[in-house]
Amino acid sequence: MALTPFSQSVVAETLIVGSKRFTESYILGEIVRQTAVRAGQAALHRPGLGNTAIVFEAIKSGAIDLYPDYTGTLSREILGSSTPLSLAELNLQLAPYGLAVGIPLGFNNTYALAVREDVAEQRGLQRISDLVGHPDLRLGLSQEFLGRRDGWPGLKEAYGLPFSNPRGLDHGLAYAALAAGQVDVIDVYTTDAQLTRYRLRVLEDDRKYFPSYEAVLVYRTDVPRRFPKAWQALEALAGTIPASTMVRLNAEAELAGRRFADVAAGFLGDRGAAGSPPRERSLMEVLAGPDLARLTLEHVLLVFGSLVLSTAIGIPLGVAAQRAPRLGAAVLATVGVVQTIPALALLAFLIAALQRIGVMPALVALVLYGLLPIVRNTHAGLQEVPQGIRQSATALGLSPPQRLGLIELPLAGRAILGGIKTSAVINVGTATIAAFIGAGGYGERIVAGLALNDQKMLLAGAIPAAVFALLVQGLFDLLERRWYAWAHSGSGASNRF
């Protein structure tokens, strides 16, 4: 039985493999996992763990044991070196984190800029330096590339490029945008299968800005000792994946529509998984796939688990904010600021703080994002309770806690329920980010669809999330009507005075 993100525990003997959010990393992660399993080692793959910052925080914290990465990324983005580092130098600098690199897989997948062949011919573009004379070109660059030390900021400075505001695009969608003429230049990986499909010209890095990006495994230094058989099998992968093979494997996933696990199995020798291309599935077949029940359960648990906690925290905070105006201003400002924190930045921080990936940091993030509407509506609902009713309750001898529980909260109940509804609906959509840290839910399909530029997979994740949001809204609309009917009946608090 396969482990899921909601397993109660993962045994200590399980090797946890991570991967980033693009096709090649998914495939390499599966190759590593299946290699370990074939060696008799229980292994679990946490795919699509966001960008470099998130996956590196995950391995530092011990939430994963190893993941595939690239020497150039480690040198510049992780360690901030201005010059390429050898494996020995990388290991020396990673040692304080309890990490090491090894097992070069056999290919170099460097960054590059690419344009459509027809645009390159019209503009006479052969090298990156040729872009200087064409400031009207539209750039569409991946969000990670835009912010990396070895990405756009340094490239722009090194070449004196005249482009000020490149458009940020997901890597998996950039090719379609380029083919549709919405952008003219994109960043690519040199092993991307889409380069041939879209007839793109890779511009020569004539100033040698990009370092070598040799594919390696980053691992915790105790992995060889903890998993000796698996490690011996993984060492046999060294040099077995030349660039041409990696391009072919990427093409099997992106162009032939194979599952990442089947691509990895085919590479490792299971020819039953590498037969003729599968027939194209309809949207309904993808939507009703065998993982739908699992993803639904995970999404429901994320949304309602976080909602219960947000409500338990938010209502007391709203009460405190109404009772003490100075404190209230600080509370409302704080929960408002939380809403402005980018989701992936918050997740990266929580992974480091909680020393884990998966459900726990996802729940904490969703609880924090769900506080604002509950706190604000609780505060506003209590503020609207007429002063005369409060005075009448006091005159009857009710203590402040009794007045709050028996009179004020029931009268503010509809407003509070409205805040809880808003929080729930928001969290249905926000919970899709949980897939970036291995917590499951409908976001798994969305992340995979982005990596493959697979619109059916994207819709298969987005449609259930949208339907779930409508169901949640309908449920709370019904509860609000019931509350309104109760509040205006003989048993409602508003009819006691």
Secondary structure, 3 states (H helix, E strand, C coil): CCCCCCCCCCCCCCEEEECCCCHHHHHHHHHHHHHHHHCCCCEEEECCCCCHHHHHHHHHHCCCCEEEEEHHHHHHHHCCCCCCCCHHHHHHHHHHHCEEEECCCCCECCEEEEEEHHHHHHHCCCEHHHHHHCCCCCEEEEHHHHHCCCCHHHHHHHHCCCCCCCEEECHHHHHHHHHCCCCCEEEEECCCCHHHHCCEEECECCCCCCCCCEEEEEEECCHHHHCHHHHHHHHCCCCCCCHHHHHHHHHHHHCCCCCHHHHHHHHCCCHHHCCCCCCCCCHHHHHCCCCHHHHHHHHHHHHHHHHHHHHHHHHHHHHHHHHCHHHHHHHHHHHHHHHHCCHHHHHHHHHHHHCCCCHHHHHHHHHHHHHHHHHHHHHHHHHCCCHHHHHHHHHCCCCHHHHHHHHHHHHCHHHHHHHHHHHHHHHHHHHHHHHHHCCCCCHHHHHHHHHHCCHHHHHHHHHHHHHHHHHHHHHHHHHHHHHHHHHCCCCCHHHCC
